[in-house]
Each structure stands twice: as structure tokens, then as C-alpha cells.
């Protein structure tokens, strides 16, 4: 009897250990911090403009508890965003569906608008990718070989229309233009965009290091055919860029301490500890912050790039 009791006690002790929560990895902890970062950015922006649109780019797993796409949604994160943008889902220089992200996006599409920007070097494949995207109800921005880095304004607009676009779910297409190097002056830049019929446009807050004014942004909010549209500002929240207004000349890797890792392929960018108070102050929460500048310029929303920095801080 005593032996049996000891065996039962041992069994239940092992069962208890089995169900103890596993220690979270650095990556998981960073992912939770990124979720909180995006939530806080959204709360701040919407405290000023209740209709402000938040679109994180890549990292769709952040929409789930502990980044587990087999689990439940992280409700506060999903509520904080209006859409999810991803790059190279169906085609990345060659046709290959990223099934891991695709399966997540299929779960998310009922709740949030999904936007896809694929690098399609085979022009014959554009219609195939568009068909795949349309079938899922995604918005597609196809980038051809000369437009890998978002420098051109394609004249062929998918699902072009004259509708008024008042919220993200109204949009049928979008333009992603953050490196307009062929438009040599701000005036040419504004005129070129104003002459299009894109429903939603993502651009940088700055042109040649000078922020767009509220009157300049207002000129972009009407399509050439008269319909209203949304203008969204790009902002990098996971990596610091050494050409931005906030960059200080004496900064280098690990100085300040939150400037943590070189961004492979982008020599002028550095992954940051985005949860550090100094970085958060740069991005939101005060009159000198990046988000406040975006709001002051009259943008309809923010396009949050490098949310997946939580992963690359600790992984290749």
C-alpha cells in the first residue's frame, strides 16, 4: 500500500512538471514586447485621431498568442491594427507560395485586410499572382524587375475604380512608393501621385529629409478621377536608419545601448531594442515623436515596417 501511494505521488508530481509553463525564449519575449509596442503605438495615434489606420508589414505571426499560429489570436494586437501587409507571398523572383505565412493570412483575412507586395520578375506571371490574390480577397501590389525597391508608379492599376475610399476595407488596390528617386523634385513627386487613381498610397513622411506638409498630403487624398483615397505614411519601428532626423552623429553599434545589431543587406540600418524607452520616445508619445509628425501632416495611417525585428534580433 505504501509503495502504491509513493508511485501515485510520483506520477502526479511528473504530471505537474509536464504542465508547468516552459521558460520563454528570448525570441518569444521579444515578440510579446513587439506586440505591446504596436498596441501602444495604435493607442497613442488613435487618442489623437480615432480613425487612424495601423498596418504592420510582415510578421503575421504576431497576431497570435506567443506567435503560435496554431493557437489563439492575441486579441489586443488584432484590435490595434487595421490590416497586415506582407512581401513576397506568392512570388519572390520565382513562383513559390510561402505556405507558412499563407496559412496564417487565411485565418486572419476574415478580420483584417491583407495586403501583398510580390516581386514578380516574370511579367507573364502577374495575372496568375493577381488571380491567386483576388481569390483570397487580398490586395496585390505587383513589383516588376525595375521596381524591387518601391521606386516606380505602375500605370496598370489592379481593380481601378472611382469609389470613395474611407477605410482600409474599401480599398481595391494600393501603391507602395518609398524610394521615388526618379521624381527629382517634391513638386514632381506630388503631381505624379495626384495624377493616379490608386485607392491607397503608402509613401514616406519625408521627401529629401523634409517632411511633407499637411497641405501637400491633402493634395494627394483625391484620386485623379475624383474619388477620395487614403494616404499612409511608412515608418520603420524595428530598425534605426542613419539618415533620419533623429540619428545622432556619434551613434554606432551598441552606443546607444539599444542599437543592437546590423541589418544584413541594409548597411545604413540597425535593429534596435524597440522596447527601450529612448527608442519608444523617438517613435511615439510626445510632440517630437515620429508618429506625431505623421499625424500633424494629416496622414490617414501608419505603415509599420520591421515588426519582425523581434525575431532577427536573436536569429539569422
Secondary structure as UniProt FT lines:
FT   HELIX           2..18
FT   HELIX           26..48
FT   TURN            50..51
FT   STRAND          53..57
FT   HELIX           60..63
FT   HELIX           65..67
FT   TURN            69..70
FT   HELIX           75..80
FT   STRAND          83..92
FT   HELIX           99..108
FT   TURN            109..111
FT   STRAND          113..119
FT   HELIX           123..125
FT   HELIX           126..136
FT   STRAND          139..143
FT   HELIX           145..147
FT   TURN            148..149
FT   TURN            158..159
FT   HELIX           168..170
FT   STRAND          174..177
FT   TURN            181..182
FT   HELIX           186..194
FT   STRAND          200..204
FT   STRAND          206..207
FT   TURN            208..209
FT   STRAND          210..211
FT   HELIX           214..219
FT   TURN            224..225
FT   STRAND          230..236
FT   STRAND          239..241
FT   TURN            242..243
FT   TURN            245..246
FT   TURN            249..250
FT   TURN            253..254
FT   TURN            257..258
FT   STRAND          259..263
FT   TURN            264..265
FT   STRAND          266..272
FT   TURN            274..275
FT   HELIX           277..283
FT   TURN            287..288
FT   HELIX           290..296
FT   TURN            297..298
FT   STRAND          301..305
FT   TURN            307..308
FT   HELIX           309..312
FT   TURN            313..314
//
